[in-house]
Amino acid sequence: MPTYSYKREDGTTFDIQQKISESALEVCPTTGQKVKRIITGGGGVVYKGDGWYVTDYKDKKGTPSEPTTKTESTPKD
């Protein structure tokens, strides 16, 4: 269940957990003041694993990679 932040008329803020399907609050449940939902950056990124690898990103942007040449050898009799 996501946590939403609200700002009261007096400038104080509070957080409350609500279902996504619930409507935004219009009145503070504890003080009765009018409230407005505020947008926060609370949805952090979670990194798992050992870290970044060289293969995660292309080293050089916009430059073509070196062509690979295949040499064929003919068997000698």
Phi, psi and omega per residue, in radians:
M1 nan 2.239 -3.110
P2 -1.271 2.711 3.086
T3 -1.831 2.242 3.131
Y4 -1.944 2.543 3.088
S5 -1.818 2.437 3.124
Y6 -2.233 2.628 3.099
K7 -2.034 2.217 3.121
R8 -1.422 2.949 3.115
E9 -1.025 -0.598 -3.098
D10 -1.421 0.029 3.077
G11 1.694 -0.201 3.118
T12 -1.343 2.744 -3.117
T13 -2.148 2.785 3.040
F14 -2.632 2.756 3.114
D15 -1.980 2.553 3.119
I16 -2.567 2.470 3.068
Q17 -1.516 2.279 3.125
Q18 -2.442 2.710 3.011
K19 -1.224 2.651 3.114
I20 -1.084 -0.580 -3.097
S21 -1.322 -0.237 3.135
E22 -1.298 2.596 3.075
S23 -1.305 2.741 3.094
A24 -1.149 2.545 3.114
L25 -1.195 2.597 3.057
E26 -1.955 -0.400 -3.096
V27 -2.320 2.431 3.091
C28 -1.148 2.266 -3.114
P29 -1.203 -0.338 -3.121
T30 -1.738 -0.640 -3.056
T31 -1.885 -0.345 -3.115
G32 1.441 0.053 3.117
Q33 -1.323 2.703 3.044
K34 -1.185 2.497 -3.127
V35 -2.276 2.803 3.099
K36 -2.348 2.298 3.117
R37 -1.223 2.359 3.120
I38 -1.986 2.625 -3.134
I39 -1.570 2.268 3.118
T40 -2.176 2.906 3.106
G41 -1.676 0.723 -3.024
G42 -1.378 -0.036 -3.114
G43 -1.608 1.263 -3.041
G44 -1.093 2.839 3.113
V45 -1.676 2.370 3.127
V46 -1.910 2.112 3.086
Y47 -1.770 2.285 3.114
K48 -2.143 2.631 3.089
G49 1.910 -2.967 -3.060
D50 -1.479 -0.252 3.135
G51 2.376 -2.801 -3.112
W52 -1.599 2.640 3.139
Y53 -2.111 2.782 3.129
V54 -1.038 -0.558 -3.089
T55 -1.416 -0.067 -3.132
D56 -1.194 -0.585 -3.109
Y57 -2.333 2.642 3.092
K58 -1.234 2.364 -3.102
D59 -1.178 -0.883 -3.065
K60 -2.035 2.131 3.133
K61 -1.479 2.372 3.017
G62 1.373 -0.083 3.122
T63 -1.827 2.332 -3.128
P64 -1.203 2.600 3.119
S65 -1.302 2.785 -3.138
E66 -1.156 2.398 -3.128
P67 -1.205 2.501 3.074
T68 -1.670 2.346 -3.140
T69 -1.927 2.396 3.132
K70 -1.859 2.122 3.124
T71 -1.775 2.351 3.132
E72 -1.801 2.361 3.087
S73 -1.901 2.444 3.128
T74 -1.756 2.369 3.138
P75 -1.157 2.400 3.128
K76 -1.701 2.323 -3.134
D77 -1.649 nan nan
